[in-house]
Amino acid sequence: MVMIKMNKECCGKKTTKRSDDEKKLINNRLNRIEGQIRGIKKMIDEDAYCNDVLIQLSAIENSIKSLSNHVLENHLYSCVSRDLENGKIETLDEVVSLFKRFNKN
């Protein structure tokens, strides 16, 4: 796991400074997901069988969930833990909101 640090707020918005390695990892995974989406577009253009398209859509969904979990894990170990150490208990509301969002179907 690559650690990240949260920057001070800029223009009223929180930011997170990620290492070059972390950015590279995330961007590589996003590029792979983007390629999967392009592949499905091609399948549709070529009238691929519905079942085959659905299998690929499921693969994309799993890739996105995996990346989301990675970003969430880094967030909990860096930004959230730092806020809690600094007594910013309101960050727990943000975490609860994230978990609610993750659990929507």
CORBEL-V919857 format. One line per field, one symbol per residue. phi: phi as a letter, one per 40 degrees, with the letter a starting at -180 (. if undefined). A space follows every 50 residues. Layout:
BEGIN
phi = ???
END
This chain:
BEGIN
phi = .ccbbccccbfgbcbbcbcccccccccccccccdccccccdcdcdcfccd dcccccccccdccccccdccccdccccbdcccccccgccccccccdcccc ccccb
END
